[in-house]
Amino acid sequence: QDGFLVFTEGLILSSYPVELSLPAAAVSAGREKDFELQGYGFEAAAEQLRTPHVVRVGLIQNKIPLPTDSPVAEQVAALHKRIEEIVEVAAICGVNVVCFQEAWTMPFAFCTREKLPWTEFAESAEEGQTTKFCQKLAKKHNMVVVSPILERDDVHGGTLWNTAVVISNSGSVLGKSRKNHIPRVGDFNESTYYMEGNRGHPVFQTQFGRIAVNICFGRHHPLNWLMYSINGAEIIFNPSATIGELSESMWPIEARNAAIANHCFTCAINRVGTEHYMNAFTSGDGRKAHHDLGYFYGSSYVAAPDGSRTPGLSRTQDGLLVAEMDLNLCRQVSDKWNFKMTGRYEMYAEELAKAVQPDFTPNIIRE
Ligand SMILES: NC(=O)NCCC(=O)O
């Protein structure tokens, strides 16, 4: 468990964070409430001038508790209840920052392309019932809460966005980050519902560290991770909803590589279970009409800037992953590898500025 060169999910880990000893009350509550609980700690070298900057994050993955044809209000209430009981355990474990999965208040119904009732799950990021619910949790547990929801933006004509609301441990809404990249792959018909984010790459200064949220499909875009890092993120959360046959081979690599490339911690979260819909749907790809998007494989994990990572949570079960990290590791790895110093961003900026112009011609040298 605590050695080197350990195999997990078919990958060799160069090092492995130590297993945390979590409070007995948390372990028994996890058993009683039927979710997996794991805890790991990433260490950094002692420094002379800086004290360790230790923070505990919690990643929550879960199934939807009710069938997708249950009344909307009941589905939301059941999800609130489930998350509340897992957050209680996160609090016992001393978690400072918790993040839920993408669009956590609803089934991932965007595969259907039907508007009702799914758009009814959308809420105001600032005033919605879910944000109010999270504000209470944040205040009660002195915990920063990252709450990814389907946002209805009434200030801009009721536009829908895929948004992560960041609630400070004081209970106030610190801000929000919107999903920049919308998938157009398989049954992920999300562009039918909401727009590409328009808020850039915000980083939130919390009492526990600088955090950012790169929502799901942004995981495949190295420049999206980069921009959060350029803005100073020490921890980047990646709340996701993705299925086995599409992305499971990529999942263990992408967030981990982003942690290495950007000298920061990354936290990848995926939901679990299969969600069934009453009406069959197709996605114009020749497949027969079907009633589900596929199997959400969980496997949430945390990766560190030195390339180490925790094992993943279960593929099938609800879970809470607690990861303790000394954020001093970010600068220590940066000073060793210097990816920011050696980045040549001015060269890329100049070339990319030309590449996006309509009259761009690729720099190919021919005989
Ligand atoms: N939610 C979402 O963007 N899923 C797309 C599939 C993937 O990125 O693996």
The ligand as an SDF file (V2000), in Angstrom:
LIG
                    3D

  9  8  0  0  0  0  0  0  0  0999 V2000
  -20.1900   15.6550  -19.3820 N   0  0  0  0  0  0  0  0  0  0  0  0
  -19.3960   15.6280  -20.4420 C   0  0  0  0  0  0  0  0  0  0  0  0
  -18.9630   16.6490  -20.9220 O   0  0  0  0  0  0  0  0  0  0  0  0
  -19.1230   14.4010  -20.9320 N   0  0  0  0  0  0  0  0  0  0  0  0
  -18.4960   14.1920  -22.1890 C   0  0  0  0  0  0  0  0  0  0  0  0
  -17.7470   12.9310  -22.2520 C   0  0  0  0  0  0  0  0  0  0  0  0
  -16.3670   13.0310  -21.7160 C   0  0  0  0  0  0  0  0  0  0  0  0
  -15.7910   14.1140  -21.6670 O   0  0  0  0  0  0  0  0  0  0  0  0
  -15.8080   11.9960  -21.3440 O   0  0  0  0  0  0  0  0  0  0  0  0
  1  2  1  0
  2  3  2  0
  2  4  1  0
  4  5  1  0
  5  6  1  0
  6  7  1  0
  7  8  2  0
  7  9  1  0
M  END
$$$$
